[in-house]
């Protein structure tokens, strides 16, 4: 009789089957996002995370694939995951796909356990800034640069002016502060698991296998096998997705579809974002 009644219950609440919600966090980490390119940011991931942590499950699995990006957005996503984990009393399991490096690794630190494929790329605990200098180009094509400021430092590192050593040193000082914040977070979350290695915080990156030996990840493996080993062979995974409109198209969590005019208006910005994103991925050979 009990078995007959159990069959009437949804599979996710049957006593012999555990369903683990899965959130996919993928892409370069940048504030906002455009209709042309979807990036990883707190605004874009907050709704998915809230939905995942509302499930009646012992854990939340996060499938992570990011080469990094904004340190602020990385920390905001990390903080939101940890706040939800503490509030809902759930274990967070982060599974690294191709890469969790730089800001991507900062997000991975939100996991109570980090599991990576042996060939994944992890680490890159450092800070980088990049740009271009165009002063010679505009001189050669006969363009005159006119810049008016109030405040002697408002044009710091302007790409159309020669680079100044004092500006570079100021930028490096800022980078060092952000780097130290990153290092402190790694030490806080990984603690005694970390190996004693001089290269750990130099910005180098490693395979998941080597990252395991260094204490950057807890295990090597894949999500399906790991979850079934952890919660039983009948464990199921449920991908958490954004809601859909009446016509079946995905909506953002604000319920607004992108329009053609908006896409056209942001096309140039989207191109620059695409180039920046490709540069992040290609740094790791992806």
C-alpha positions in Angstrom: 0.0 0.0 0.0 2.8 2.4 1.0 4.6 1.6 -2.3 1.5 2.4 -4.3 1.1 5.8 -2.6 4.7 6.6 -3.1 4.3 6.2 -6.9 1.7 9.0 -6.8 4.3 11.4 -5.4 6.5 13.5 -7.7 9.8 11.9 -8.3 11.7 14.8 -6.7 10.1 14.1 -3.3 10.2 10.3 -3.2 12.3 9.0 -0.3 14.4 6.8 -2.6 15.4 9.6 -5.0 17.3 12.8 -4.3 17.0 15.6 -6.8 19.8 18.2 -6.8 19.1 21.6 -8.5 21.9 22.6 -10.9 22.7 26.2 -11.8 24.9 26.9 -14.9 27.2 29.9 -14.5 29.0 30.4 -17.7 30.8 33.3 -19.5 33.2 36.2 -18.9 32.3 38.1 -15.8 31.2 41.6 -16.6 28.6 44.0 -15.2 25.3 44.1 -16.9 25.2 42.4 -20.2 23.7 43.2 -23.6 21.1 41.6 -26.0 24.1 40.7 -28.2 26.2 38.9 -25.6 25.2 37.4 -22.3 27.8 37.7 -19.6 28.1 36.4 -16.1 27.0 39.0 -13.5 25.1 39.2 -10.3 22.1 40.8 -12.0 22.0 37.9 -14.5 22.5 35.1 -12.0 20.7 36.2 -8.9 17.3 34.9 -10.0 18.7 31.5 -10.9 20.5 31.2 -7.6 17.4 32.2 -5.6 15.4 29.6 -7.4 18.0 26.9 -6.9 18.3 27.5 -3.2 14.5 27.4 -2.8 14.4 23.7 -3.7 13.9 21.1 -1.0 17.3 19.5 -1.6 20.4 18.9 0.7 22.7 20.7 -1.8 22.9 23.0 -4.8 25.2 22.1 -7.6 26.9 24.8 -9.7 28.3 24.1 -13.1 31.0 26.8 -13.6 32.8 27.8 -16.7 34.4 31.2 -16.7 37.8 32.7 -17.5 37.2 35.6 -15.2 36.6 39.3 -15.6 35.3 41.9 -13.2 36.6 41.4 -9.7 33.6 43.2 -8.2 31.0 41.1 -10.0 33.0 38.0 -9.1 32.9 38.8 -5.5 29.3 39.8 -5.6 28.3 36.5 -7.1 30.5 34.7 -4.6 28.9 36.6 -1.7 25.3 35.9 -2.9 26.0 32.2 -3.1 27.4 32.1 0.3 24.6 34.2 1.8 22.0 31.8 0.3 23.9 28.7 1.5 24.0 30.0 5.0 20.4 31.2 5.0 19.0 27.9 3.5 21.5 25.6 5.3 22.6 23.9 2.1 25.9 22.5 0.9 27.3 24.1 -2.3 29.1 21.9 -4.8 30.9 23.7 -7.6 31.8 21.7 -10.7 34.4 23.2 -13.0 34.0 22.7 -16.7 36.7 24.0 -19.0 37.9 26.8 -16.8 37.5 28.5 -13.5 40.3 31.0 -13.5 40.9 34.5 -12.0 37.4 35.8 -11.2 36.0 32.5 -12.2 38.0 30.8 -9.5 36.8 33.5 -7.1 33.2 32.4 -7.8 34.3 28.7 -7.4 35.4 29.6 -3.8 31.8 29.9 -2.9 31.6 26.1 -3.0 31.9 24.0 0.1 33.6 21.6 -2.3 35.1 22.3 -5.7 35.3 19.4 -8.2 37.1 19.8 -11.5 37.7 17.7 -14.5 41.3 16.5 -14.6 41.8 18.6 -17.7 40.0 21.7 -16.5 42.0 24.9 -15.9 41.9 26.5 -12.5 43.8 29.2 -10.6 45.2 32.4 -12.1 44.9 34.1 -8.7 46.0 37.6 -9.8 44.8 40.9 -11.3 45.2 42.1 -14.9 44.4 45.3 -16.7 44.8 45.8 -20.4 44.3 48.6 -22.9 45.7 50.2 -26.1 47.6 53.3 -27.0 46.4 55.2 -30.0 48.5 58.5 -29.8 50.7 57.5 -32.8 47.8 56.4 -34.9 45.8 59.6 -34.6 48.9 61.6 -35.3 49.6 59.7 -38.5 46.0 60.1 -39.8 45.9 63.8 -38.9 43.5 63.7 -36.1 43.8 66.3 -33.3 42.9 65.2 -29.9 41.1 67.8 -27.8 40.6 66.9 -24.1 39.3 69.3 -21.4 39.3 68.3 -17.7 38.7 69.7 -14.3 41.0 67.9 -12.0 44.6 67.1 -12.9 44.1 63.3 -12.7 40.9 63.0 -14.7 42.7 61.9 -17.9 44.8 59.2 -16.2 45.8 56.5 -18.7 43.9 58.1 -21.6 44.6 55.9 -24.6 45.1 58.8 -26.9 47.9 60.3 -24.9 51.5 59.0 -24.1 51.6 56.7 -21.1 53.0 58.3 -17.9 55.0 56.3 -15.4 53.2 57.8 -12.4 49.9 56.8 -13.9 51.1 53.2 -14.4 52.4 53.1 -10.8 49.0 54.3 -9.5 47.2 51.6 -11.5 49.6 48.9 -10.2 49.0 50.0 -6.6 45.2 49.6 -7.1 45.8 46.1 -8.7 47.9 45.1 -5.6 45.0 46.0 -3.3 42.6 43.9 -5.3 45.1 41.1 -5.5 45.5 41.0 -1.7 41.7 40.9 -1.3 41.7 37.9 -3.7 44.5 36.1 -1.8 42.8 36.7 1.5 39.6 35.1 0.2 41.5 32.1 -1.1 43.2 31.6 2.2 39.9 32.0 4.1 38.0 29.5 2.0 40.8 26.9 1.3 42.8 27.2 4.5 45.0 24.3 5.4 44.1 22.5 2.1 46.4 24.8 0.2 49.9 23.5 -0.6 53.0 25.4 0.3 53.9 26.6 -3.2 55.5 29.9 -4.1 53.7 30.1 -7.4 50.2 29.8 -5.9 49.3 33.5 -5.9 51.4 34.7 -8.9 48.7 34.4 -11.5 49.7 31.0 -12.8 47.1 28.5 -13.7 47.0 24.7 -13.7 45.0 21.7 -14.8 42.3 20.4 -12.5 44.6 17.4 -11.6 47.4 19.7 -10.6 45.0 22.1 -8.9 43.8 19.2 -6.7 47.4 18.5 -5.6 47.8 22.2 -4.8 44.6 22.3 -2.8 42.7 24.6 -5.1 40.1 21.9 -5.7 38.8 19.1 -3.5 38.4 16.4 -6.1 38.6 15.5 -9.8 35.6 14.1 -11.5 32.3 15.0 -13.2 29.0 16.1 -11.8 26.8 13.1 -12.6 29.2 10.6 -11.2 30.1 12.7 -8.1 26.5 13.4 -7.2 25.4 9.8 -7.5 28.4 8.7 -5.4 27.5 11.4 -2.8 23.7 11.0 -2.6 23.0 7.6 -4.0 22.7 5.9 -7.4 19.1 7.2 -7.9 20.1 10.8 -7.6 18.7 13.1 -10.2 19.8 16.5 -11.5 17.4 19.3 -12.3 18.7 22.2 -14.3 17.4 25.6 -13.0 16.4 27.7 -16.0 14.9 31.2 -16.4 11.1 31.3 -16.9 9.6 31.3 -20.3 7.1 33.7 -21.9 3.7 32.6 -23.2 5.3 32.0 -26.6 8.1 29.7 -25.2 10.9 32.2 -25.4 13.2 32.7 -22.5 12.7 35.7 -20.4 15.0 37.4 -18.0 14.0 37.4 -14.4 12.6 40.9 -15.1 10.3 39.5 -17.7 11.4 41.7 -20.6 12.3 40.5 -24.1 15.1 42.3 -26.0 13.9 44.2 -29.1 15.5 44.7 -32.5 16.1 48.4 -32.0 17.8 47.8 -28.7 20.1 45.2 -30.3 21.0 47.6 -33.1 21.6 50.4 -30.6 24.1 48.3 -28.7 25.8 46.5 -31.7 29.1 48.5 -31.4 29.3 48.0 -27.7 28.5 44.3 -28.2 31.4 43.9 -30.7 33.9 45.4 -28.1 32.5 43.1 -25.4 32.9 40.1 -27.7 36.5 40.9 -28.4 37.2 41.4 -24.7 35.5 38.1 -23.9 37.4 36.2 -26.6 40.6 37.6 -25.3 39.8 36.2 -21.8 39.0 32.8 -23.1 42.0 32.6 -25.4 44.4 33.3 -22.6 43.6 29.8 -21.5 43.8 28.3 -25.0 40.0 28.1 -25.3 
